Amino acid sequence: MTASLMAAMLAAFTRLADERPANRPTLIVACTVNEEFGFTGAKALPKLWESPDSIIPRRPDAAIVAEPTELNVVVAHKGVVRWRCHTR
């Protein structure tokens, strides 16, 4: 995610928090870890609103996923390759 995209999302979130419009949706800004392999952050995120003692009172109403490729395969997209090499 680019820094400008993160800044735009945080600015919008701040504005909604400040203005508190009527019938506002439940919003969460979540920056998860391990997005390239394993997705442990994204997998753990729903557990935050499934727990009865959670700080998040209910499931969010919507999600904005800041994925600039729209999940298409692109040339030179950052990522990871894991491999093991044995030599003698």
N, C-alpha and C positions, 0 to 999 in steps of 0.2 A: 504494500500500500504506500502511496506517495505521501509525503509530509503535507502537501497542500490538500489532499483528500481528507486526511485525518483532521487538519485544521478546520476544514469546512464542516465536517460532521460535529466536531466539538463546539463550533460556533452556533450551529443550529440547535444542538442540545442545550447549550447555555441559554439561548434565547427562549426556548420553550420553558425551561426551568424558571427563568425570570418572569415571563409573562403569564405563565400558568393559565392557558386558555381553558374555557369551559369544555367539558367532555374530552379532555386531553387523553391520549392513549398512554398505556404503560410503556415507558421507554427504558432501554438499557444500552449503555455504551460498553461493548465488550471487546477487548483486544486479547485474543487468545494466543497461546503458544503452540509450537510444533505444528504449524500449518502445512508444512511440506511433506511430512512423513509421520504417520501415526494419529494425527489429529486429536491428541489427548486433551488439548484445551477446549476444542469445540465439542468433544464428547462429554466433557465434564460440565459444560455450561448449563444444559437443561436440568442437571441435578440441583442447581441453585434454586429453582422455583418448584421443584418437586418435594423438597424437604419441608416439613411442617414448621421448623424453627428457622427458616431461611430469612435473610434480609430482603429478599425479593418477594413481595406479597402474592404475585400471581404471574402466570405466563405472559410474556410480552404480546402485544397486539400485532406487531409486524417486525420485520427485520430488514435492515439495509446491509447488504453484503458488499464490502468495498473490494471487489475483485475486478481489476481493470481489464482482464482478458475476456470477461463474460464466460469463463470456464472453457474457452476455446484453446486448443493447442497452438502455441505461437513460437516462432523462432527466437532463440536467445532469452527465453523466460527463465528466471532464476529457479533453481530447484536443487535437488540433491541426488546423487547416485551413491549407493552403498555397495561395496564389493569387498571380497577377501581374496588375497593373492598369496599363494604358498610357493616358495622357491627353494632350491637347494644350492 
